[in-house]
């Protein structure tokens, strides 16, 4: 909270009024929620779900799942992505 207090202390009256308006309309909450979601996605996709190795920026990403429950997985290499897809296919075949 100290960083926020220092930031607010250094704002002009005009900026404080704009900030208050954004707070009242919910824009600040939306901004914070969006940034938190981005951070969660960054943290979540740092490890390959198949081999548990660190993910580099050149990773492969897969978005899957039903429309309301989409998930994103990042893979370190093509072989891990193929392994994952084969496991998903096997799971679906067992259900049928």
C-alpha positions, 0 to 999 in steps of 0.5 A, spaced: 500 500 500 505 504 500 507 504 493 500 506 492 500 512 497 506 515 494 503 515 487 497 518 490 501 523 494 504 525 487 498 526 483 495 533 481 488 535 483 486 534 476 489 527 476 485 525 482 479 527 480 480 523 474 482 517 478 476 518 482 471 517 476 475 511 474 474 508 481 467 510 481 465 507 474 469 500 475 475 502 470 480 501 475 477 494 477 477 492 470 484 494 469 486 490 475 482 484 474 485 484 467 492 485 469 491 479 474 489 474 469 495 476 465 500 474 471 496 468 472 496 466 465 504 467 465 505 463 471 501 458 469 504 457 462 512 456 465 512 449 465 511 444 460 505 439 463 508 433 460 515 433 461 515 439 467 521 442 463 521 450 463 517 453 457 521 458 453 518 464 449 518 459 443 513 454 446 507 451 442 500 453 445 494 449 445 487 452 447 482 446 448 476 445 452 468 446 451 466 453 450 465 456 457 471 452 460 477 453 455 484 452 458 491 453 455 497 449 455 504 451 453 509 445 451 516 445 450 517 441 444 512 438 438 513 431 442 510 433 448 504 436 444 503 430 440 504 426 447 498 430 450 494 430 444 494 422 444 493 422 451 486 426 450 484 422 444 485 415 448 481 418 454 475 420 449 476 413 446 475 410 453 469 414 455 465 412 448 
